[in-house]
Amino acid sequence: MFTGLIEAIGVVRRAAPAGKQMALHVDLGPTVGRDAQLGDSIAVNGVCLTVRRLQGSCAEFDVSGESLARTTLKSLKPGSKVNLERAMSAQGRFGGHIVQGHIDGLGTLAEIRKDGDFATFRITASSELLTQMVAKGSVAVDGISLTVAALDAGSFEAALIPTTLQETTWHLSRVGDPVNIEIDILVKVIRRQVEQLLPAGAELTVEKLRSLGF
């Protein structure tokens, strides 16, 4: 489990496709790499990966075909910068929200509005993802725990403070960039449980919830 608080920016050293899979080599840097161990879980741009091999601060990860198909990892190349977070320890402080490292889908950075050192990012996404978000709720984008500041039928917005911009890859972002999106697990669980109350084939709507007494 992760928190969505990025610890460091890593650098891709090698991204080698092997059939439908890929071997990904990332320089973890001194913060994440100093105590990395074989078998550790590390979120790379929000995707939970397992350390297969270590050479100094450089870690090798196996990326499955499923992860390549559902995330932006397939577009990584030598020199690419990535957000890194180690799995949360039992003694750690919980500063973000529950992030599993299981990407639900992709979005596209549609707009960047700067306000001094602050910025608001607008991200377009599918209705399947957007209907599972709530205003002022949490969402993980490229592994970063963010608050949904605004939400409409085609996109959502997140306000970024200077620290988040500078200490993640988001200060390098450009309009049109694809991003990894992970919906808040609490929202997914609640939605799934409510759907079980509906008749087969019925859609989850506000009207249906009202009819059920919610």
C-alpha positions in Angstrom: 0.0 0.0 0.0 1.1 3.5 -0.8 0.0 7.0 0.3 0.4 9.1 -2.9 3.2 11.2 -1.3 6.1 11.1 -3.8 9.5 10.5 -2.2 11.8 11.1 -5.2 12.0 11.5 -8.9 13.8 8.6 -10.6 15.4 8.4 -14.0 14.8 5.6 -16.5 18.1 4.0 -17.6 16.7 1.3 -19.8 13.2 0.2 -21.1 13.6 -3.0 -22.9 10.4 -4.6 -24.4 10.4 -8.4 -24.4 7.4 -9.7 -26.2 4.3 -8.3 -24.4 6.4 -7.5 -21.3 9.1 -5.0 -20.5 12.2 -4.9 -18.4 12.4 -1.5 -16.8 15.6 -0.2 -15.2 15.2 2.9 -13.0 17.8 4.9 -11.1 16.1 5.3 -7.8 18.5 7.9 -6.5 19.8 8.2 -2.9 16.5 8.6 -1.1 14.6 5.6 -2.4 17.7 3.6 -3.4 19.6 3.7 -0.2 17.7 0.8 1.5 15.9 -0.8 -1.4 15.8 -4.6 -1.3 15.0 -7.4 -3.7 11.2 -8.0 -3.7 10.4 -4.5 -2.5 7.2 -2.9 -3.9 7.9 0.6 -5.4 5.3 2.7 -7.2 6.6 4.1 -10.4 4.4 6.8 -11.8 1.7 5.2 -9.6 2.2 1.7 -10.8 3.1 -0.9 -8.2 6.2 -2.8 -9.4 8.5 -5.3 -7.7 12.3 -5.0 -7.5 13.7 -7.9 -9.4 17.4 -6.9 -9.4 19.5 -4.2 -7.9 22.8 -2.7 -9.0 23.7 0.2 -6.8 20.8 2.6 -6.8 19.5 1.2 -10.1 16.6 -1.2 -9.8 15.2 -3.6 -12.5 11.5 -4.2 -12.7 9.4 -6.6 -14.7 6.4 -4.9 -16.3 3.6 -7.2 -17.3 1.5 -6.9 -20.4 -1.5 -5.9 -18.4 0.5 -3.0 -16.9 1.8 -1.9 -20.3 -1.7 -2.0 -21.8 -3.3 0.0 -19.0 -0.7 2.6 -18.1 1.8 5.1 -19.5 4.8 2.9 -18.7 4.9 1.7 -22.3 6.0 5.2 -23.4 9.0 5.4 -21.1 12.5 5.6 -22.6 16.0 6.3 -21.3 16.1 9.6 -19.6 12.4 9.7 -18.7 11.7 11.1 -15.2 9.3 9.1 -13.0 7.6 9.6 -9.6 8.8 7.1 -7.0 7.2 6.0 -3.7 8.2 3.0 -1.5 5.4 1.0 0.1 4.3 2.5 3.3 5.7 0.9 6.5 3.5 0.0 9.4 5.2 2.7 11.5 4.9 5.4 8.8 2.7 8.5 9.0 -0.3 8.5 6.7 -0.2 11.8 4.9 -2.0 11.1 1.7 -4.8 8.6 1.0 -4.9 4.8 0.4 -3.2 4.1 -2.9 -2.8 0.6 -4.1 -0.7 1.1 -7.2 -3.3 -0.5 -9.4 -4.1 1.9 -12.3 -7.8 2.1 -13.3 -7.2 3.9 -16.6 -5.6 6.8 -18.5 -6.4 10.4 -18.6 -5.0 13.3 -20.7 -3.7 16.6 -19.3 -6.0 19.1 -21.1 -5.1 22.4 -19.4 -2.5 24.0 -17.1 -3.5 27.2 -15.4 -0.6 28.9 -13.5 -1.2 31.3 -10.6 2.3 32.3 -9.4 3.9 29.2 -8.0 0.6 27.4 -7.8 -1.2 25.6 -10.7 -4.5 24.0 -11.6 -4.4 21.0 -13.8 -7.5 19.9 -15.8 -7.5 16.3 -16.9 -9.9 14.6 -19.3 -10.9 11.0 -18.6 -13.5 8.5 -19.5 -17.0 8.6 -18.0 -16.2 5.2 -16.4 -13.5 6.9 -14.3 -15.2 10.2 -13.8 -18.4 8.7 -12.4 -16.3 7.1 -9.6 -14.9 10.5 -8.5 -16.4 12.9 -6.0 -15.7 16.6 -5.6 -13.3 17.2 -2.7 -12.5 13.5 -2.8 -9.1 11.9 -3.4 -7.6 10.6 -6.7 -4.1 9.4 -7.5 -2.6 10.7 -10.7 0.8 9.4 -11.8 1.1 8.2 -8.2 0.4 11.6 -6.6 -2.4 11.9 -4.1 -4.6 14.8 -5.2 -7.9 16.4 -4.2 -10.6 16.7 -6.8 -11.2 20.4 -6.9 -13.8 20.4 -9.6 -15.6 17.8 -11.6 -17.8 17.7 -14.7 -19.0 15.2 -17.3 -15.7 15.2 -19.2 -12.9 16.2 -16.9 -11.7 16.9 -13.4 -9.4 19.6 -11.9 -6.8 19.4 -9.2 -5.0 22.3 -7.6 -1.3 21.8 -7.1 0.8 23.6 -4.4 4.4 24.6 -5.2 5.9 21.7 -3.2 3.9 19.1 -5.3 4.9 20.8 -8.5 8.6 20.9 -7.7 9.0 17.6 -6.0 7.2 15.5 -8.6 7.5 15.2 -12.4 4.5 17.5 -12.8 6.7 20.6 -13.2 7.8 18.9 -16.5 4.2 18.2 -17.7 2.8 19.5 -20.9 -0.7 19.8 -22.2 -1.5 16.5 -24.1 0.5 14.3 -21.8 -1.2 11.0 -20.8 -1.5 10.3 -17.1 -2.2 7.2 -14.9 -5.3 7.5 -12.8 -6.2 5.4 -9.8 -9.6 5.9 -8.3 -9.9 6.1 -4.4 -10.4 2.4 -3.3 -13.0 3.6 -0.7 -15.2 5.0 -3.5 -14.8 1.8 -5.6 -15.8 -0.5 -2.7 -18.8 1.6 -1.8 -20.0 1.7 -5.4 -19.5 -2.0 -5.8 -21.5 -2.8 -2.7 -24.4 -0.4 -3.7 -24.5 -2.0 -7.2 -25.1 -5.4 -5.5 -28.4 -4.0 -4.2 -29.7 -3.1 -7.7 -31.7 -5.5 -9.9 -29.6 -7.2 -12.6 -28.8 -4.8 -15.5 -30.0 -1.7 -13.6 -27.7 1.3 -13.7 -26.5 3.2 -10.6 -28.2 6.6 -10.8 -29.2 9.2 -8.2 -32.8 8.4 -8.8 -32.2 4.7 -8.2 -30.4 5.5 -5.0 -33.2 7.7 -3.8 -35.7 4.9 -4.5 -33.7 2.6 -2.4 -33.7 5.0 0.5 -30.3 6.6 0.2 
